[in-house]
Structures are given as structure tokens and as C-alpha cells.
Amino acid sequence: MTVRSMLLVTVAAAILVLGVRPARGADPDDAHKARAVAMIDKAIGYLRTKQDAGGGWGVPGPEAQRPVFPAITALALNGMLMQPGIDAKDEAVSKGVAFILKYRQPDGGIYDRVLPSYNTAITLSTLAQVNTPEAKAAIKPAQDFLRKLQFSEEADPSLGGSEAARTVTKADPFYGGIGYGRHGRPDLSNLGFMLEGLHDSGVASDDPAFQRALVFLSRVQMLDSANDMPYADGSSQGGFIYATSVSKDKVGVGQSPAGEVVESLTGGSGTQVKVTLGTERDGRPATIARTPVEAKIREAMAKSHPREAAMLPPAPGHFIVMGPSGDGETASEFSVYLPLLLIDAPVIVTGALGDFGKGSKLTARAVSASVPTSRLRSYGSMSYVGFKSLIYAGLKPDDARVKAVERWISENYTLSENPGVGAGGYYYFLLAFSRAMDARGKATVDVITANTGEDATAPVRGNPSETRNWANDLIDALAKLQQPDGSFKPIDDRWMESDPVLITSYSLIALQHAVR
């Protein structure tokens, strides 16, 4: 054996013994890494205290009579198994794996009555890290089950119950996707979990499941050159939205909880009135739908400013731009674009719509043009899920789709919120961010500062103005939220993020990616 070979063997042995992992996409400085290691230890300590006697996490009591989500247990285990020195011999891990495997079904899935794709995909990622015969035996059936839930020519409508996929061709907006719940349509979040599970369990990027997924991915990327759906016509955002359809009955219109964004303005000078609704009696933000807003403003304009009212576009939706929304049709904030520089524009809007609730506010500013071209808005968590999925599907850095979403990341980089939707899904966003950045394989991100000129809605174009170390930023963001017991502070109750076990598991996985 040569000296070089002996050195390589020695280094390899040290990695195995000490649990040192080769660097990938993250490169935090020493101070941040030390902080992250301490945070990881505390998070694991917290999760150990929350495992129930049966080995699971987040398990409802028998009196609740609710289905169990094996995925919650799998997420906790996933973060723990990324820790050097923790493996299947760890008592908490062995009990947790046994708990998950109790929910193996004859169809190959791993779930309890509901959400078969979500639970199977997440548990697959975890089982791939467990070197036991029982775990290995569950992997291929779970992979095959997920493939059959993917909308395609190979779908098996007999599997998945209410979440069964239809056999469809590439022309169908559902093609290549996978979904869950009552909506009856696929979405990017679940597709992302599926592709994560397949990737983590060793499925190659040229597998038909990944190649079918590329069709769906292209249709949820707001990029006209890659997306053949009407809602992306003319769009150059590059980021991703949630779904190609709102439901099985409302197909091909796209869906984004981030609402819409103005990509361009045309016509003469005008006025933008931004409306932020106040709160209802229960303390929640008031919401309003586009159609009645538009009808009332048209009516008010016709009475007070008939000449300007005649200048409003005849087609619906051309001067009302909706903000972040849970259902894609209502929002708690929106902008109204009116023709000409109307000093009394806020009065017109207020008069048309009345009281917006406690704490509501209106702001107005002149814009260089008054007819917006708005499209569904790309947002943080889905853009990072989409980015990671493109990488898993084998696309190279010079692919136009990859370059477009990297540009979106540069233009929208932040870890203070889930870009586009604020606090909603913040911990899920950090999970998606960390996995995508790790898969990207670079330690830094070139960030482009947003425009500050008259038309702040215009897409940013220019040279990078700052370089950020993403792992340092992620560690700093989570350090502000970790509590003395090792858990993380809930900041929003949407998407189950009031559950400290779930968000601590998300945070633990994200931190692990930051120190890899």
C-alpha cells in the first residue's frame, strides 16, 4: 500500500469513527458552527423528551380517534439520524423506526388511513438512513407505491383512496404531480416530498418518476419560456407557485397563496392604492374577494369620475391585484390601479368598499402607468422546493430553468420570513431552503438588492450587490427562535406550525444541513 493510500484509509477511518461529514453546500464559520452544534444538541434533547411510550412523536391519544401521521415521527428521526453517533442502535431511533413500520400497508405505502403520499414519502427518506433488514425491506414497496400515485400513464387509480391519481397524458395539467387531501389535484409540496424520498432512497435522476415530475415542475415555475400554461404567459419571475390547479374542479388556472405580483405596467400615468384590511372581531385579518371589490370600484368611479371610469380595462382582474391568500381568491391586502393621477383615489376606494375593519389602512402613490399585468406570485418555500427538485431530476446549473430560479433566489433572498407569504409556513420554508442550498453545493448566494425607483414592482435586474453565507444566515435566524428547553417558538398556526414537535424537527433538519 502506498503512502497516499494509507493516508486516504486513515482519513476515511477518522470520518467513520469521529462522525465527521465531508463538506457539501454549507460552510459556516467556526463561531456559527459551534452555535449550531449546541442548538442541535438541545433540539435532539427536547425531542427525546417528547417521544411517547410507543415510540412515536405527535401521536394523538386513543380518545381522539384521529389517524396517526407516521411522517411526524419520521421527521424527528430524520434530524436525529443526521447527527454523527446516532444510528439505528440508539434506543429512541429503534423504537421510532418500529413505530413507523407498524403502519406499512399491503399496497406498499406507510400511512394510517389518510395522507398516503405525504406519510409514505417522508418515512421513505428516514428509512433510507436506517441500516436494518426491516427498514430495507420497506423501501422498494414504498418507492413503487409513490410512483403509482403520480398522475401519469402509469398511475394506478385503485391505490390511495380519495387521493388516487388518474391516468393522464402530458397534456393534462396534473401530469407528473402528486397530491393529498380533499382537493383532488397534485401540488408541488407533496411532489417535493415524493422526490426527496426517492432521491434519499437511491433512485436515480433518470428514473421515469423524476422525468414525469419535470413536466409538472415546468408548469409551476413562473417562467414563460418553460411553462406552457396560460397563467405563466409573459412571466419571467423564475420562482415557483403551489399548484397548476385550485382543485379537481378548477383546473389549469394555477394556485399561489402568495397572491399576485405586477410584472409590468402599461398605459398612461395612474395611481396605485394599496389596501391593508383590518381585523375581524375574532382578531383575524379581514379578507375580501376580487369580484365584488372590482364591481364596487367600477360603480363608484362611474358616478364620480365617468371619464376615468371609461378608461378602466373591460376585462375583469386588470386593475385589482390580490395579495397573499389562502385560497387564491380572497386576500387581506390588495392594490387598486386607477387611471390618471387621481388625488382623491383613496377616497374613491374607501367610499366604494366602506369600513375595512379595525387597524385597516390605505396608502396611495403615483405610478408611471396604470394598467397592471399581474400574474400568480412565486414564493419562498415552493421556489426552494422547486429548485431542489430540478437538481434531483438531473438538471445542470446552465439549464435555463435552473438559472431562472437561481436569479429569483438572488432577487428575493431573505430568512426573516417566507418570501411572499410572511410568517406562514416559515419553518417549512427554512427546511426547504436548507435542503435546496445543500443540494446546490455552494456556500454563498449572490444577492441583488431590490429596486428603489419609481416603479418598485418591476423585476430586479443587475449585478449582485452582496454575497451571503447561507448557513450563517440560517443559524442566526434559528438562534433567535430556539427556546431554553431546545424547542422552537411557534410564530404562526397555519400548516400545523403551532406544533413544537413539528417545527423543532424542521429546524433540526435545517441546522443539520447548515453544518454538513
URJO-V773457 format. One record per run of one state. SS is the DSSP state (A for helix, B for strand, O for the rest). FROM is the first residue (numbers start at 1). TO is the last residue. Records with the same first field share a line. If there is no record, write none. Layout:
SS: FROM-TO + FROM-TO
This chain:
O: 1-2 + 19-29 + 51-61 + 65-69 + 82-90 + 102-103 + 105-109 + 111-115 + 128-132 + 150-151 + 153-160 + 164-166 + 168-177 + 180-180 + 184-185 + 201-207 + 222-229 + 233-239 + 241-242 + 244-254 + 256-259 + 267-269 + 277-278 + 280-284 + 286-287 + 305-305 + 310-319 + 323-329 + 332-332 + 340-344 + 354-357 + 359-360 + 368-370 + 377-379 + 393-399 + 413-417 + 419-421 + 423-425 + 441-443 + 448-465 + 480-481 + 483-487 + 489-493 + 497-499 + 516-516
A: 3-18 + 30-50 + 62-64 + 70-81 + 91-101 + 116-127 + 133-149 + 161-163 + 181-183 + 188-200 + 208-220 + 230-232 + 290-304 + 306-309 + 345-353 + 380-392 + 400-412 + 426-440 + 470-479 + 494-496 + 500-515
B: 104-104 + 110-110 + 152-152 + 167-167 + 178-179 + 186-187 + 221-221 + 240-240 + 243-243 + 255-255 + 260-266 + 270-276 + 279-279 + 285-285 + 288-289 + 320-322 + 330-331 + 333-339 + 358-358 + 361-367 + 371-376 + 418-418 + 422-422 + 444-447 + 466-469 + 482-482 + 488-488
